[in-house]
Amino acid sequence: MPSSLANPEKRKELILYLEELAADDPEELWRNERKQGLVSDIDQIFHFFFDDNDFDEGAIGESLLDSKEAKAIDEVKALLTTMLVDLPNGDDAAFVSHHLWRRLRTRAQAAHSAFEARS
């Protein structure tokens, strides 16, 4: 983990959320986590990326290393935003079956790989 970051724990959490979005079957992952008493679903993804964090240029030095990482997260967030517009009350299954989910998974996989390689 880069020691130069003010909040490396937030970066670890970000990597875990990217891993969820990149998973082959996130619904199974979320079900298994709920069985363990954790709160895990698409709503938690939205809370993390939109309510709890910005992950924009202002996060550089906090949890992001540079503008390239901010751009990667912005691409993930843009897809999530578009999906939310289409599915304002969607559940896990609705999001995972959305036509943009495959593209989201691809972006999340790329971001996850890049972040892991630099951590």
C-alpha positions as CSV (number, residue, x, y, z in Angstrom):
1,M,0.0,0.0,0.0
2,P,1.5,3.4,-1.0
3,S,2.6,5.0,2.3
4,S,2.2,8.5,0.8
5,L,-1.6,8.3,1.0
6,A,-3.4,10.0,3.8
7,N,-6.2,7.4,3.8
8,P,-4.8,4.0,2.6
9,E,-7.7,2.2,4.3
10,K,-10.2,3.9,2.0
11,R,-8.1,2.7,-0.9
12,K,-8.3,-0.9,0.3
13,E,-12.1,-0.5,0.7
14,L,-12.3,0.9,-2.9
15,I,-10.4,-2.0,-4.2
16,L,-12.8,-4.4,-2.5
17,Y,-15.8,-2.6,-4.0
18,L,-14.2,-2.8,-7.5
19,E,-13.7,-6.5,-6.9
20,E,-17.4,-6.9,-6.2
21,L,-18.3,-5.0,-9.4
22,A,-15.8,-7.1,-11.4
23,A,-17.1,-10.5,-10.0
24,D,-18.6,-13.1,-12.3
25,D,-21.6,-13.4,-10.1
26,P,-21.9,-10.5,-7.7
27,E,-25.4,-11.6,-6.6
28,E,-23.9,-14.8,-5.2
29,L,-21.1,-12.8,-3.5
30,W,-23.7,-10.5,-1.9
31,R,-25.9,-13.4,-0.8
32,N,-22.9,-15.1,0.9
33,E,-21.9,-11.9,2.6
34,R,-25.4,-11.3,3.9
35,K,-25.4,-14.9,5.3
36,Q,-22.4,-13.7,7.3
37,G,-24.4,-10.8,8.7
38,L,-22.9,-8.2,6.4
39,V,-24.8,-5.6,4.5
40,S,-23.9,-6.2,0.9
41,D,-25.8,-5.4,-2.2
42,I,-26.0,-2.9,-5.1
43,D,-27.3,-0.3,-2.7
44,Q,-24.0,-0.5,-0.7
45,I,-22.1,0.1,-4.0
46,F,-24.0,3.2,-4.6
47,H,-23.6,4.5,-1.1
48,F,-19.9,3.9,-1.2
49,F,-19.3,5.6,-4.6
50,F,-21.8,8.4,-4.4
51,D,-22.8,9.2,-0.8
52,D,-19.7,8.3,1.2
53,N,-16.9,9.3,-1.2
54,D,-16.1,11.5,-4.2
55,F,-13.0,9.8,-5.7
56,D,-12.4,12.8,-7.8
57,E,-9.3,14.9,-8.2
58,G,-9.7,16.0,-4.6
59,A,-9.0,12.4,-3.5
60,I,-5.5,12.4,-5.0
61,G,-3.2,12.0,-2.1
62,E,-6.0,10.8,0.2
63,S,-7.0,7.4,-1.4
64,L,-6.0,7.9,-5.0
65,L,-2.5,8.2,-6.4
66,D,-3.1,10.4,-9.4
67,S,-5.6,11.7,-12.0
68,K,-5.4,8.5,-14.0
69,E,-7.0,6.7,-11.0
70,A,-9.6,9.4,-10.6
71,K,-10.5,9.0,-14.3
72,A,-10.8,5.2,-13.9
73,I,-13.2,5.6,-11.0
74,D,-15.1,8.4,-12.8
75,E,-15.7,5.9,-15.7
76,V,-17.1,3.3,-13.3
77,K,-19.3,6.0,-11.6
78,A,-20.6,7.2,-15.0
79,L,-21.9,3.8,-15.9
80,L,-23.4,3.3,-12.5
81,T,-25.2,6.7,-12.9
82,T,-26.6,5.7,-16.2
83,M,-27.8,2.5,-14.9
84,L,-29.5,4.2,-11.9
85,V,-31.3,6.6,-14.2
86,D,-32.7,3.5,-16.0
87,L,-33.4,1.6,-12.8
88,P,-34.2,4.1,-10.1
89,N,-35.8,1.4,-7.9
90,G,-33.8,-1.5,-9.3
91,D,-32.7,-4.4,-7.1
92,D,-29.5,-6.5,-7.4
93,A,-31.0,-8.7,-10.1
94,A,-32.1,-5.7,-12.2
95,F,-28.7,-4.1,-12.1
96,V,-26.8,-7.3,-12.9
97,S,-29.1,-7.9,-15.9
98,H,-28.9,-4.4,-17.2
99,H,-27.4,-4.1,-20.7
100,L,-24.5,-1.9,-19.3
101,W,-23.5,-4.4,-16.6
102,R,-21.0,-6.2,-18.8
103,R,-19.3,-2.9,-19.7
104,L,-19.3,-1.9,-16.0
105,R,-17.7,-5.2,-15.1
106,T,-15.0,-4.7,-17.7
107,R,-14.2,-1.1,-16.4
108,A,-14.3,-2.4,-12.8
109,Q,-11.9,-5.2,-13.7
110,A,-9.5,-2.9,-15.4
111,A,-9.6,-0.4,-12.5
112,H,-9.2,-3.2,-9.9
113,S,-6.2,-4.6,-11.7
114,A,-4.5,-1.2,-12.0
115,F,-5.2,-0.3,-8.4
116,E,-4.0,-3.7,-7.1
117,A,-0.8,-3.4,-9.2
118,R,0.0,-0.1,-7.5
119,S,-0.9,-1.1,-4.0
